[in-house]
């Protein structure tokens, strides 16, 4: 196996680890949401990459074609993208409410203020 043939999987792994690192290392809630979105995007890329078959065509019946790509992974990813956008919007709305309540979006300051009450 060569590096070029697995390029998409390397990109997926790098994006996944960057998103995971951002979620763990950052205390800012907005940065954590960005990390989660990056992680989610890497999963989308992985599923789309796995749905591609070398030498296959779209699943439209044409004479002479015997190998077709399965459209199901792409359809599932479209649904996941919509759910991901809604989840990110909900997360941002929660961050706004936390900012109104605690006057901060830093995790350490929120925990400290919560312990004081």
Biopython code that builds the backbone (N, CA, C, O; Angstrom):
import numpy as np
from Bio.PDB.StructureBuilder import StructureBuilder

atoms = [
    (1, "UNK", "N", (0.842, -1.189, 0.000)),
    (1, "UNK", "CA", (0.000, 0.000, 0.000)),
    (1, "UNK", "C", (0.877, 1.238, 0.000)),
    (1, "UNK", "O", (1.869, 1.319, 0.724)),
    (2, "UNK", "N", (0.503, 2.175, -0.804)),
    (2, "UNK", "CA", (1.290, 3.397, -0.875)),
    (2, "UNK", "C", (0.565, 4.550, -0.180)),
    (2, "UNK", "O", (-0.635, 4.493, 0.088)),
    (3, "UNK", "N", (1.329, 5.577, 0.095)),
    (3, "UNK", "CA", (0.794, 6.740, 0.819)),
    (3, "UNK", "C", (-0.264, 7.460, -0.002)),
    (3, "UNK", "O", (-1.265, 7.917, 0.549)),
    (4, "UNK", "N", (-0.056, 7.567, -1.320)),
    (4, "UNK", "CA", (-0.975, 8.326, -2.167)),
    (4, "UNK", "C", (-2.340, 7.648, -2.221)),
    (4, "UNK", "O", (-3.364, 8.330, -2.245)),
    (5, "UNK", "N", (-2.371, 6.320, -2.240)),
    (5, "UNK", "CA", (-3.640, 5.603, -2.281)),
    (5, "UNK", "C", (-4.455, 5.766, -1.019)),
    (5, "UNK", "O", (-5.677, 5.623, -1.048)),
    (6, "UNK", "N", (-3.801, 6.061, 0.084)),
    (6, "UNK", "CA", (-4.491, 6.220, 1.367)),
    (6, "UNK", "C", (-4.533, 7.677, 1.816)),
    (6, "UNK", "O", (-4.711, 7.948, 3.003)),
    (7, "UNK", "N", (-4.373, 8.612, 0.892)),
    (7, "UNK", "CA", (-4.293, 10.032, 1.228)),
    (7, "UNK", "C", (-5.543, 10.508, 1.959)),
    (7, "UNK", "O", (-5.439, 11.255, 2.932)),
    (8, "UNK", "N", (-6.722, 10.089, 1.508)),
    (8, "UNK", "CA", (-7.964, 10.520, 2.163)),
    (8, "UNK", "C", (-8.018, 10.071, 3.613)),
    (8, "UNK", "O", (-8.484, 10.810, 4.481)),
    (9, "UNK", "N", (-7.540, 8.857, 3.875)),
    (9, "UNK", "CA", (-7.581, 8.354, 5.244)),
    (9, "UNK", "C", (-6.588, 9.100, 6.136)),
    (9, "UNK", "O", (-6.850, 9.304, 7.321)),
    (10, "UNK", "N", (-5.457, 9.504, 5.570)),
    (10, "UNK", "CA", (-4.504, 10.315, 6.344)),
    (10, "UNK", "C", (-5.127, 11.667, 6.695)),
    (10, "UNK", "O", (-4.985, 12.150, 7.818)),
    (11, "UNK", "N", (-5.808, 12.266, 5.737)),
    (11, "UNK", "CA", (-6.487, 13.552, 5.996)),
    (11, "UNK", "C", (-7.541, 13.372, 7.089)),
    (11, "UNK", "O", (-7.657, 14.210, 7.983)),
    (12, "UNK", "N", (-8.304, 12.286, 7.020)),
    (12, "UNK", "CA", (-9.327, 12.013, 8.033)),
    (12, "UNK", "C", (-8.689, 11.885, 9.408)),
    (12, "UNK", "O", (-9.179, 12.463, 10.378)),
    (13, "UNK", "N", (-7.598, 11.130, 9.498)),
    (13, "UNK", "CA", (-6.941, 10.943, 10.802)),
    (13, "UNK", "C", (-6.396, 12.257, 11.348)),
    (13, "UNK", "O", (-6.529, 12.532, 12.541)),
    (14, "UNK", "N", (-5.784, 13.071, 10.493)),
    (14, "UNK", "CA", (-5.224, 14.347, 10.946)),
    (14, "UNK", "C", (-6.338, 15.278, 11.422)),
    (14, "UNK", "O", (-6.225, 15.873, 12.494)),
    (15, "UNK", "N", (-7.407, 15.411, 10.644)),
    (15, "UNK", "CA", (-8.527, 16.268, 11.059)),
    (15, "UNK", "C", (-9.174, 15.766, 12.345)),
    (15, "UNK", "O", (-9.550, 16.557, 13.210)),
    (16, "UNK", "N", (-9.302, 14.450, 12.464)),
    (16, "UNK", "CA", (-9.911, 13.871, 13.659)),
    (16, "UNK", "C", (-9.070, 14.165, 14.901)),
    (16, "UNK", "O", (-9.609, 14.528, 15.947)),
    (17, "UNK", "N", (-7.774, 14.012, 14.787)),
    (17, "UNK", "CA", (-6.904, 14.243, 15.942)),
    (17, "UNK", "C", (-6.817, 15.732, 16.291)),
    (17, "UNK", "O", (-6.730, 16.084, 17.468)),
    (18, "UNK", "N", (-6.839, 16.599, 15.293)),
    (18, "UNK", "CA", (-6.843, 18.037, 15.565)),
    (18, "UNK", "C", (-8.124, 18.425, 16.296)),
    (18, "UNK", "O", (-8.078, 19.158, 17.284)),
    (19, "UNK", "N", (-9.275, 17.932, 15.811)),
    (19, "UNK", "CA", (-10.545, 18.226, 16.479)),
    (19, "UNK", "C", (-10.585, 17.677, 17.891)),
    (19, "UNK", "O", (-11.067, 18.345, 18.807)),
    (20, "UNK", "N", (-10.081, 16.461, 18.076)),
    (20, "UNK", "CA", (-10.051, 15.852, 19.414)),
    (20, "UNK", "C", (-9.148, 16.639, 20.355)),
    (20, "UNK", "O", (-9.488, 16.843, 21.520)),
    (21, "UNK", "N", (-7.999, 17.080, 19.853)),
    (21, "UNK", "CA", (-7.075, 17.875, 20.672)),
    (21, "UNK", "C", (-7.717, 19.200, 21.083)),
    (21, "UNK", "O", (-7.581, 19.626, 22.230)),
    (22, "UNK", "N", (-8.407, 19.844, 20.162)),
    (22, "UNK", "CA", (-9.054, 21.124, 20.475)),
    (22, "UNK", "C", (-10.098, 20.931, 21.575)),
    (22, "UNK", "O", (-10.196, 21.750, 22.489)),
    (23, "UNK", "N", (-10.871, 19.857, 21.490)),
    (23, "UNK", "CA", (-11.909, 19.604, 22.503)),
    (23, "UNK", "C", (-11.286, 19.386, 23.877)),
    (23, "UNK", "O", (-11.801, 19.881, 24.880)),
    (24, "UNK", "N", (-10.180, 18.649, 23.927)),
    (24, "UNK", "CA", (-9.562, 18.337, 25.216)),
    (24, "UNK", "C", (-8.745, 19.501, 25.757)),
    (24, "UNK", "O", (-8.802, 19.778, 26.955)),
    (25, "UNK", "N", (-7.991, 20.186, 24.914)),
    (25, "UNK", "CA", (-7.007, 21.162, 25.379)),
    (25, "UNK", "C", (-7.584, 22.550, 25.644)),
    (25, "UNK", "O", (-7.020, 23.300, 26.441)),
    (26, "UNK", "N", (-8.674, 22.906, 25.009)),
    (26, "UNK", "CA", (-9.193, 24.263, 25.123)),
    (26, "UNK", "C", (-10.236, 24.355, 26.229)),
    (26, "UNK", "O", (-11.004, 23.419, 26.451)),
    (27, "UNK", "N", (-10.255, 25.486, 26.916)),
    (27, "UNK", "CA", (-11.252, 25.738, 27.947)),
    (27, "UNK", "C", (-12.386, 26.607, 27.463)),
    (27, "UNK", "O", (-13.417, 26.713, 28.127)),
    (28, "UNK", "N", (-12.207, 27.235, 26.308)),
    (28, "UNK", "CA", (-13.213, 28.109, 25.738)),
    (28, "UNK", "C", (-14.306, 27.251, 25.098)),
    (28, "UNK", "O", (-14.006, 26.359, 24.305)),
    (29, "UNK", "N", (-15.557, 27.514, 25.433)),
    (29, "UNK", "CA", (-16.656, 26.678, 24.955)),
    (29, "UNK", "C", (-16.861, 26.790, 23.444)),
    (29, "UNK", "O", (-17.218, 25.803, 22.802)),
    (30, "UNK", "N", (-16.643, 27.962, 22.872)),
    (30, "UNK", "CA", (-16.790, 28.119, 21.423)),
    (30, "UNK", "C", (-15.699, 27.331, 20.703)),
    (30, "UNK", "O", (-15.960, 26.711, 19.672)),
    (31, "UNK", "N", (-14.485, 27.351, 21.235)),
    (31, "UNK", "CA", (-13.407, 26.574, 20.623)),
    (31, "UNK", "C", (-13.695, 25.083, 20.724)),
    (31, "UNK", "O", (-13.357, 24.328, 19.813)),
    (32, "UNK", "N", (-14.310, 24.653, 21.808)),
    (32, "UNK", "CA", (-14.694, 23.247, 21.934)),
    (32, "UNK", "C", (-15.717, 22.871, 20.867)),
    (32, "UNK", "O", (-15.637, 21.787, 20.289)),
    (33, "UNK", "N", (-16.673, 23.752, 20.602)),
    (33, "UNK", "CA", (-17.651, 23.484, 19.544)),
    (33, "UNK", "C", (-16.991, 23.425, 18.174)),
    (33, "UNK", "O", (-17.377, 22.610, 17.336)),
    (34, "UNK", "N", (-16.006, 24.276, 17.940)),
    (34, "UNK", "CA", (-15.268, 24.228, 16.671)),
    (34, "UNK", "C", (-14.523, 22.899, 16.553)),
    (34, "UNK", "O", (-14.489, 22.301, 15.478)),
    (35, "UNK", "N", (-13.932, 22.439, 17.641)),
    (35, "UNK", "CA", (-13.242, 21.152, 17.638)),
    (35, "UNK", "C", (-14.198, 19.999, 17.360)),
    (35, "UNK", "O", (-13.866, 19.093, 16.596)),
    (36, "UNK", "N", (-15.369, 20.022, 17.964)),
    (36, "UNK", "CA", (-16.363, 18.987, 17.706)),
    (36, "UNK", "C", (-16.823, 19.003, 16.253)),
    (36, "UNK", "O", (-17.031, 17.948, 15.654)),
    (37, "UNK", "N", (-16.982, 20.186, 15.691)),
    (37, "UNK", "CA", (-17.390, 20.300, 14.294)),
    (37, "UNK", "C", (-16.298, 19.775, 13.367)),
    (37, "UNK", "O", (-16.598, 19.118, 12.370)),
    (38, "UNK", "N", (-15.051, 20.054, 13.682)),
    (38, "UNK", "CA", (-13.937, 19.542, 12.884)),
    (38, "UNK", "C", (-13.877, 18.014, 12.964)),
    (38, "UNK", "O", (-13.666, 17.349, 11.950)),
    (39, "UNK", "N", (-14.057, 17.463, 14.148)),
    (39, "UNK", "CA", (-14.090, 16.017, 14.329)),
    (39, "UNK", "C", (-15.227, 15.408, 13.507)),
    (39, "UNK", "O", (-15.044, 14.389, 12.841)),
    (40, "UNK", "N", (-16.380, 16.032, 13.559)),
    (40, "UNK", "CA", (-17.549, 15.558, 12.829)),
    (40, "UNK", "C", (-17.302, 15.599, 11.321)),
    (40, "UNK", "O", (-17.691, 14.677, 10.605)),
    (41, "UNK", "N", (-16.669, 16.644, 10.845)),
    (41, "UNK", "CA", (-16.364, 16.771, 9.426)),
    (41, "UNK", "C", (-15.414, 15.669, 8.969)),
    (41, "UNK", "O", (-15.544, 15.163, 7.854)),
    (42, "UNK", "N", (-14.464, 15.295, 9.815)),
    (42, "UNK", "CA", (-13.547, 14.219, 9.444)),
    (42, "UNK", "C", (-14.302, 12.891, 9.299)),
    (42, "UNK", "O", (-13.964, 12.082, 8.435)),
    (43, "UNK", "N", (-15.307, 12.666, 10.126)),
    (43, "UNK", "CA", (-16.113, 11.450, 10.001)),
    (43, "UNK", "C", (-16.908, 11.479, 8.701)),
    (43, "UNK", "O", (-17.047, 10.450, 8.039)),
    (44, "UNK", "N", (-17.428, 12.638, 8.331)),
    (44, "UNK", "CA", (-18.139, 12.766, 7.059)),
    (44, "UNK", "C", (-17.222, 12.409, 5.892)),
    (44, "UNK", "O", (-17.613, 11.662, 4.995)),
    (45, "UNK", "N", (-16.015, 12.939, 5.907)),
    (45, "UNK", "CA", (-15.067, 12.659, 4.832)),
    (45, "UNK", "C", (-14.751, 11.169, 4.774)),
    (45, "UNK", "O", (-14.625, 10.603, 3.688)),
    (46, "UNK", "N", (-14.624, 10.532, 5.933)),
    (46, "UNK", "CA", (-14.326, 9.099, 5.954)),
    (46, "UNK", "C", (-15.454, 8.294, 5.312)),
    (46, "UNK", "O", (-15.189, 7.409, 4.498)),
    (47, "UNK", "N", (-16.700, 8.586, 5.662)),
    (47, "UNK", "CA", (-17.813, 7.840, 5.086)),
    (47, "UNK", "C", (-17.952, 8.089, 3.586)),
    (47, "UNK", "O", (-18.233, 7.157, 2.833)),
    (48, "UNK", "N", (-17.762, 9.315, 3.148)),
    (48, "UNK", "CA", (-17.849, 9.608, 1.721)),
    (48, "UNK", "C", (-16.736, 8.894, 0.964)),
    (48, "UNK", "O", (-16.965, 8.385, -0.133)),
    (49, "UNK", "N", (-15.539, 8.848, 1.532)),
    (49, "UNK", "CA", (-14.427, 8.148, 0.905)),
    (49, "UNK", "C", (-14.716, 6.654, 0.800)),
    (49, "UNK", "O", (-14.404, 6.033, -0.216)),
    (50, "UNK", "N", (-15.306, 6.075, 1.838)),
    (50, "UNK", "CA", (-15.600, 4.648, 1.814)),
    (50, "UNK", "C", (-16.713, 4.312, 0.826)),
    (50, "UNK", "O", (-16.804, 3.170, 0.374)),
    (51, "UNK", "N", (-17.549, 5.266, 0.486)),
    (51, "UNK", "CA", (-18.645, 5.025, -0.442)),
    (51, "UNK", "C", (-18.229, 5.010, -1.898)),
    (51, "UNK", "O", (-19.022, 4.623, -2.756)),
    (52, "UNK", "N", (-17.010, 5.419, -2.200)),
    (52, "UNK", "CA", (-16.524, 5.461, -3.580)),
    (52, "UNK", "C", (-15.919, 4.120, -3.964)),
    (52, "UNK", "O", (-15.110, 3.562, -3.223)),
    (53, "UNK", "N", (-16.315, 3.601, -5.129)),
    (53, "UNK", "CA", (-15.762, 2.361, -5.658)),
    (53, "UNK", "C", (-15.013, 2.698, -6.939)),
    (53, "UNK", "O", (-15.553, 3.356, -7.828)),
    (54, "UNK", "N", (-13.780, 2.248, -7.028)),
    (54, "UNK", "CA", (-12.937, 2.529, -8.194)),
    (54, "UNK", "C", (-13.541, 1.889, -9.445)),
    (54, "UNK", "O", (-13.798, 0.685, -9.473)),
    (55, "UNK", "N", (-13.763, 2.694, -10.465)),
    (55, "UNK", "CA", (-14.283, 2.200, -11.744)),
    (55, "UNK", "C", (-15.787, 2.044, -11.792)),
    (55, "UNK", "O", (-16.321, 1.585, -12.802)),
    (56, "UNK", "N", (-16.487, 2.411, -10.731)),
    (56, "UNK", "CA", (-17.942, 2.263, -10.701)),
    (56, "UNK", "C", (-18.606, 3.548, -11.190)),
    (56, "UNK", "O", (-18.011, 4.625, -11.166)),
    (57, "UNK", "N", (-19.840, 3.405, -11.628)),
    (57, "UNK", "CA", (-20.598, 4.561, -12.102)),
    (57, "UNK", "C", (-21.750, 4.835, -11.141)),
    (57, "UNK", "O", (-21.967, 4.099, -10.178)),
    (58, "UNK", "N", (-22.476, 5.902, -11.421)),
    (58, "UNK", "CA", (-23.659, 6.235, -10.621)),
    (58, "UNK", "C", (-24.702, 5.132, -10.807)),
    (58, "UNK", "O", (-24.723, 4.482, -11.852)),
    (59, "UNK", "N", (-25.558, 4.911, -9.826)),
    (59, "UNK", "CA", (-26.527, 3.813, -9.921)),
    (59, "UNK", "C", (-27.692, 4.116, -10.869)),
    (59, "UNK", "O", (-28.857, 4.132, -10.471)),
    (60, "UNK", "N", (-27.347, 4.351, -12.105)),
    (60, "UNK", "CA", (-28.334, 4.569, -13.164)),
    (60, "UNK", "C", (-28.151, 3.427, -14.156)),
    (60, "UNK", "O", (-27.042, 3.202, -14.640)),
    (61, "UNK", "N", (-29.213, 2.714, -14.460)),
    (61, "UNK", "CA", (-29.105, 1.544, -15.323)),
    (61, "UNK", "C", (-28.735, 1.955, -16.747)),
    (61, "UNK", "O", (-29.498, 2.618, -17.449)),
    (62, "UNK", "N", (-27.541, 1.538, -17.140)),
    (62, "UNK", "CA", (-27.019, 1.822, -18.474)),
    (62, "UNK", "C", (-26.465, 0.514, -19.022)),
    (62, "UNK", "O", (-25.848, -0.262, -18.292)),
    (63, "UNK", "N", (-26.686, 0.275, -20.299)),
    (63, "UNK", "CA", (-26.153, -0.951, -20.905)),
    (63, "UNK", "C", (-24.635, -0.929, -20.909)),
    (63, "UNK", "O", (-24.011, 0.096, -21.187)),
    (64, "UNK", "N", (-24.057, -2.070, -20.598)),
    (64, "UNK", "CA", (-22.607, -2.191, -20.617)),
    (64, "UNK", "C", (-21.934, -1.898, -19.280)),
    (64, "UNK", "O", (-20.744, -2.169, -19.117)),
    (65, "UNK", "N", (-22.660, -1.361, -18.344)),
    (65, "UNK", "CA", (-22.096, -1.069, -17.026)),
    (65, "UNK", "C", (-22.537, -2.148, -16.045)),
    (65, "UNK", "O", (-23.723, -2.466, -15.952)),
    (66, "UNK", "N", (-21.588, -2.702, -15.323)),
    (66, "UNK", "CA", (-21.917, -3.774, -14.384)),
    (66, "UNK", "C", (-21.616, -3.392, -12.937)),
    (66, "UNK", "O", (-22.113, -4.031, -12.010)),
    (67, "UNK", "N", (-20.805, -2.354, -12.742)),
    (67, "UNK", "CA", (-20.386, -1.984, -11.390)),
    (67, "UNK", "C", (-20.933, -0.601, -11.047)),
    (67, "UNK", "O", (-20.660, 0.381, -11.737)),
    (68, "UNK", "N", (-21.705, -0.546, -9.974)),
    (68, "UNK", "CA", (-22.327, 0.703, -9.549)),
    (68, "UNK", "C", (-21.889, 1.055, -8.134)),
    (68, "UNK", "O", (-21.654, 0.173, -7.308)),
    (69, "UNK", "N", (-21.781, 2.358, -7.864)),
    (69, "UNK", "CA", (-21.483, 2.826, -6.512)),
    (69, "UNK", "C", (-22.772, 2.884, -5.699)),
    (69, "UNK", "O", (-23.841, 3.186, -6.229)),
    (70, "UNK", "N", (-22.659, 2.596, -4.426)),
    (70, "UNK", "CA", (-23.805, 2.638, -3.538)),
    (70, "UNK", "C", (-24.038, 4.088, -3.092)),
    (70, "UNK", "O", (-23.131, 4.697, -2.524)),
    (71, "UNK", "N", (-25.224, 4.654, -3.334)),
    (71, "UNK", "CA", (-25.472, 6.042, -2.938)),
    (71, "UNK", "C", (-25.845, 6.196, -1.464)),
    (71, "UNK", "O", (-25.947, 7.321, -0.976)),
    (72, "UNK", "N", (-26.049, 5.100, -0.752)),
    (72, "UNK", "CA", (-26.506, 5.174, 0.638)),
    (72, "UNK", "C", (-25.564, 5.955, 1.558)),
    (72, "UNK", "O", (-26.055, 6.764, 2.346)),
    (73, "UNK", "N", (-24.224, 5.761, 1.507)),
    (73, "UNK", "CA", (-23.360, 6.565, 2.390)),
    (73, "UNK", "C", (-23.496, 8.066, 2.157)),
    (73, "UNK", "O", (-23.451, 8.849, 3.106)),
    (74, "UNK", "N", (-23.660, 8.466, 0.907)),
    (74, "UNK", "CA", (-23.792, 9.892, 0.613)),
    (74, "UNK", "C", (-25.105, 10.455, 1.146)),
    (74, "UNK", "O", (-25.145, 11.578, 1.648)),
    (75, "UNK", "N", (-26.171, 9.679, 1.036)),
    (75, "UNK", "CA", (-27.467, 10.116, 1.553)),
    (75, "UNK", "C", (-27.425, 10.229, 3.074)),
    (75, "UNK", "O", (-27.954, 11.181, 3.648)),
    (76, "UNK", "N", (-26.797, 9.259, 3.716)),
    (76, "UNK", "CA", (-26.687, 9.299, 5.172)),
    (76, "UNK", "C", (-25.855, 10.497, 5.639)),
    (76, "UNK", "O", (-26.154, 11.104, 6.667)),
    (77, "UNK", "N", (-24.829, 10.824, 4.891)),
    (77, "UNK", "CA", (-23.994, 11.977, 5.251)),
    (77, "UNK", "C", (-24.768, 13.279, 5.073)),
    (77, "UNK", "O", (-24.615, 14.200, 5.875)),
    (78, "UNK", "N", (-25.592, 13.368, 4.040)),
    (78, "UNK", "CA", (-26.419, 14.580, 3.899)),
    (78, "UNK", "C", (-27.312, 14.758, 5.121)),
    (78, "UNK", "O", (-27.453, 15.871, 5.628)),
    (79, "UNK", "N", (-27.911, 13.679, 5.594)),
    (79, "UNK", "CA", (-28.735, 13.749, 6.800)),
    (79, "UNK", "C", (-27.886, 14.127, 8.017)),
    (79, "UNK", "O", (-28.308, 14.933, 8.846)),
    (80, "UNK", "N", (-26.700, 13.546, 8.120)),
    (80, "UNK", "CA", (-25.816, 13.838, 9.249)),
    (80, "UNK", "C", (-25.355, 15.295, 9.237)),
    (80, "UNK", "O", (-25.187, 15.901, 10.295)),
    (81, "UNK", "N", (-25.155, 15.850, 8.061)),
    (81, "UNK", "CA", (-24.759, 17.263, 7.970)),
    (81, "UNK", "C", (-25.861, 18.155, 8.521)),
    (81, "UNK", "O", (-25.586, 19.097, 9.264)),
    (82, "UNK", "N", (-27.101, 17.866, 8.163)),
    (82, "UNK", "CA", (-28.232, 18.666, 8.665)),
    (82, "UNK", "C", (-28.339, 18.545, 10.186)),
    (82, "UNK", "O", (-28.528, 19.544, 10.880)),
    (83, "UNK", "N", (-28.216, 17.325, 10.696)),
    (83, "UNK", "CA", (-28.273, 17.124, 12.142)),
    (83, "UNK", "C", (-27.094, 17.812, 12.825)),
    (83, "UNK", "O", (-27.251, 18.385, 13.903)),
    (84, "UNK", "N", (-25.915, 17.760, 12.207)),
    (84, "UNK", "CA", (-24.730, 18.417, 12.768)),
    (84, "UNK", "C", (-24.877, 19.927, 12.842)),
    (84, "UNK", "O", (-24.464, 20.546, 13.823)),
    (85, "UNK", "N", (-25.456, 20.515, 11.823)),
    (85, "UNK", "CA", (-25.671, 21.968, 11.838)),
    (85, "UNK", "C", (-26.659, 22.346, 12.935)),
    (85, "UNK", "O", (-26.462, 23.333, 13.644)),
    (86, "UNK", "N", (-27.718, 21.562, 13.069)),
    (86, "UNK", "CA", (-28.701, 21.844, 14.128)),
    (86, "UNK", "C", (-28.074, 21.685, 15.514)),
    (86, "UNK", "O", (-28.340, 22.482, 16.413)),
    (87, "UNK", "N", (-27.244, 20.659, 15.684)),
    (87, "UNK", "CA", (-26.588, 20.445, 16.975)),
    (87, "UNK", "C", (-25.608, 21.564, 17.285)),
    (87, "UNK", "O", (-25.524, 22.014, 18.428)),
    (88, "UNK", "N", (-24.871, 22.015, 16.289)),
    (88, "UNK", "CA", (-23.937, 23.126, 16.490)),
    (88, "UNK", "C", (-24.681, 24.415, 16.839)),
    (88, "UNK", "O", (-24.242, 25.176, 17.701)),
    (89, "UNK", "N", (-25.801, 24.652, 16.171)),
    (89, "UNK", "CA", (-26.603, 25.838, 16.481)),
    (89, "UNK", "C", (-27.133, 25.781, 17.913)),
    (89, "UNK", "O", (-27.141, 26.791, 18.617)),
    (90, "UNK", "N", (-27.575, 24.597, 18.342)),
    (90, "UNK", "CA", (-28.040, 24.439, 19.717)),
    (90, "UNK", "C", (-26.890, 24.667, 20.701)),
    (90, "UNK", "O", (-27.070, 25.318, 21.730)),
    (91, "UNK", "N", (-25.718, 24.135, 20.384)),
    (91, "UNK", "CA", (-24.555, 24.347, 21.248)),
    (91, "UNK", "C", (-24.190, 25.816, 21.357)),
    (91, "UNK", "O", (-23.880, 26.300, 22.446)),
    (92, "UNK", "N", (-24.223, 26.524, 20.245)),
    (92, "UNK", "CA", (-23.923, 27.962, 20.285)),
    (92, "UNK", "C", (-24.976, 28.727, 21.083)),
    (92, "UNK", "O", (-24.650, 29.678, 21.793)),
    (93, "UNK", "N", (-26.241, 28.312, 20.965)),
    (93, "UNK", "CA", (-27.294, 28.960, 21.759)),
    (93, "UNK", "C", (-27.059, 28.718, 23.255)),
    (93, "UNK", "O", (-27.264, 29.616, 24.072)),
    (94, "UNK", "N", (-26.633, 27.515, 23.605)),
    (94, "UNK", "CA", (-26.321, 27.233, 25.006)),
    (94, "UNK", "C", (-25.129, 28.045, 25.499)),
    (94, "UNK", "O", (-25.110, 28.485, 26.648)),
    (95, "UNK", "N", (-24.135, 28.246, 24.636)),
    (95, "UNK", "CA", (-22.984, 29.068, 25.009)),
    (95, "UNK", "C", (-23.429, 30.505, 25.266)),
    (95, "UNK", "O", (-22.945, 31.147, 26.199)),
    (96, "UNK", "N", (-24.340, 31.007, 24.452)),
    (96, "UNK", "CA", (-24.857, 32.366, 24.667)),
    (96, "UNK", "C", (-25.568, 32.455, 26.017)),
    (96, "UNK", "O", (-25.386, 33.430, 26.747)),
    (97, "UNK", "N", (-26.372, 31.453, 26.355)),
    (97, "UNK", "CA", (-27.067, 31.464, 27.648)),
    (97, "UNK", "C", (-26.088, 31.344, 28.818)),
    (97, "UNK", "O", (-26.276, 31.975, 29.857)),
    (98, "UNK", "N", (-25.046, 30.534, 28.643)),
    (98, "UNK", "CA", (-24.019, 30.420, 29.686)),
    (98, "UNK", "C", (-23.293, 31.741, 29.850)),
    (98, "UNK", "O", (-22.988, 32.144, 30.972)),
    (99, "UNK", "N", (-23.011, 32.421, 28.752)),
    (99, "UNK", "CA", (-22.343, 33.730, 28.813)),
    (99, "UNK", "C", (-23.214, 34.740, 29.562)),
    (99, "UNK", "O", (-22.703, 35.544, 30.341)),
    (100, "UNK", "N", (-24.527, 34.700, 29.328)),
    (100, "UNK", "CA", (-25.437, 35.607, 30.041)),
    (100, "UNK", "C", (-25.484, 35.294, 31.537)),
    (100, "UNK", "O", (-25.576, 36.206, 32.358)),
    (101, "UNK", "N", (-25.423, 34.035, 31.887)),
    (101, "UNK", "CA", (-25.535, 33.635, 33.296)),
    (101, "UNK", "C", (-24.241, 33.811, 34.069)),
    (101, "UNK", "O", (-24.265, 34.257, 35.216)),
    (102, "UNK", "N", (-23.108, 33.470, 33.462)),
    (102, "UNK", "CA", (-21.829, 33.457, 34.169)),
    (102, "UNK", "C", (-20.869, 34.568, 33.740)),
    (102, "UNK", "O", (-19.806, 34.715, 34.341)),
    (103, "UNK", "N", (-21.210, 35.339, 32.735)),
    (103, "UNK", "CA", (-20.353, 36.404, 32.192)),
    (103, "UNK", "C", (-19.007, 35.871, 31.698)),
    (103, "UNK", "O", (-18.008, 36.590, 31.714)),
    (104, "UNK", "N", (-18.982, 34.625, 31.266)),
    (104, "UNK", "CA", (-17.753, 34.030, 30.764)),
    (104, "UNK", "C", (-18.093, 32.791, 29.948)),
    (104, "UNK", "O", (-19.124, 32.154, 30.162)),
    (105, "UNK", "N", (-17.205, 32.459, 29.004)),
    (105, "UNK", "CA", (-17.345, 31.208, 28.276)),
    (105, "UNK", "C", (-16.119, 30.319, 28.491)),
    (105, "UNK", "O", (-15.924, 29.330, 27.783)),
    (106, "UNK", "N", (-15.305, 30.679, 29.465)),
    (106, "UNK", "CA", (-14.145, 29.862, 29.833)),
    (106, "UNK", "C", (-14.576, 28.835, 30.871)),
    (106, "UNK", "O", (-15.213, 29.174, 31.868)),
    (107, "UNK", "N", (-14.228, 27.595, 30.630)),
    (107, "UNK", "CA", (-14.678, 26.496, 31.476)),
    (107, "UNK", "C", (-14.203, 26.633, 32.926)),
    (107, "UNK", "O", (-14.967, 26.347, 33.848)),
    (108, "UNK", "N", (-12.971, 27.061, 33.139)),
    (108, "UNK", "CA", (-12.437, 27.203, 34.498)),
    (108, "UNK", "C", (-13.181, 28.276, 35.291)),
    (108, "UNK", "O", (-13.500, 28.079, 36.464)),
    (109, "UNK", "N", (-13.452, 29.399, 34.655)),
    (109, "UNK", "CA", (-14.158, 30.478, 35.341)),
    (109, "UNK", "C", (-15.610, 30.068, 35.670)),
    (109, "UNK", "O", (-16.131, 30.418, 36.729)),
    (110, "UNK", "N", (-16.238, 29.344, 34.777)),
    (110, "UNK", "CA", (-17.613, 28.892, 35.012)),
    (110, "UNK", "C", (-17.637, 27.927, 36.191)),
    (110, "UNK", "O", (-18.514, 28.022, 37.050)),
    (111, "UNK", "N", (-16.679, 26.992, 36.242)),
    (111, "UNK", "CA", (-16.612, 26.054, 37.380)),
    (111, "UNK", "C", (-16.338, 26.781, 38.691)),
    (111, "UNK", "O", (-16.924, 26.454, 39.723)),
    (112, "UNK", "N", (-15.442, 27.770, 38.647)),
    (112, "UNK", "CA", (-15.117, 28.528, 39.861)),
    (112, "UNK", "C", (-16.336, 29.292, 40.350)),
    (112, "UNK", "O", (-16.634, 29.265, 41.545)),
    (113, "UNK", "N", (-17.050, 29.975, 39.457)),
    (113, "UNK", "CA", (-18.245, 30.733, 39.842)),
    (113, "UNK", "C", (-19.358, 29.803, 40.311)),
    (113, "UNK", "O", (-20.141, 30.166, 41.189)),
    (114, "UNK", "N", (-19.432, 28.622, 39.740)),
    (114, "UNK", "CA", (-20.450, 27.665, 40.149)),
    (114, "UNK", "C", (-20.150, 27.114, 41.543)),
    (114, "UNK", "O", (-21.078, 26.834, 42.301)),
    (115, "UNK", "N", (-18.886, 26.956, 41.891)),
    (115, "UNK", "CA", (-18.507, 26.468, 43.214)),
    (115, "UNK", "C", (-18.745, 27.512, 44.295)),
    (115, "UNK", "O", (-19.010, 27.169, 45.447)),
    (116, "UNK", "N", (-18.649, 28.809, 43.920)),
    (116, "UNK", "CA", (-18.865, 29.883, 44.875)),
    (116, "UNK", "C", (-20.329, 29.970, 45.302)),
    (116, "UNK", "O", (-20.619, 30.350, 46.437)),
    (117, "UNK", "N", (-21.239, 29.628, 44.421)),
    (117, "UNK", "CA", (-22.679, 29.765, 44.732)),
    (117, "UNK", "C", (-23.195, 28.720, 45.651)),
    (117, "UNK", "O", (-24.379, 28.724, 45.987)),
]
sb = StructureBuilder()
sb.init_structure("model")
sb.init_model(0)
sb.init_chain("A")
sb.init_seg("    ")
for serial, (resi, resn, name, xyz) in enumerate(atoms, 1):
    if name == "N":
        sb.init_residue(resn, " ", resi, " ")
    sb.init_atom(name, np.array(xyz, "f"), 0.0, 1.0, " ", f" {name:<3s}", serial, name[0])
structure = sb.get_structure()
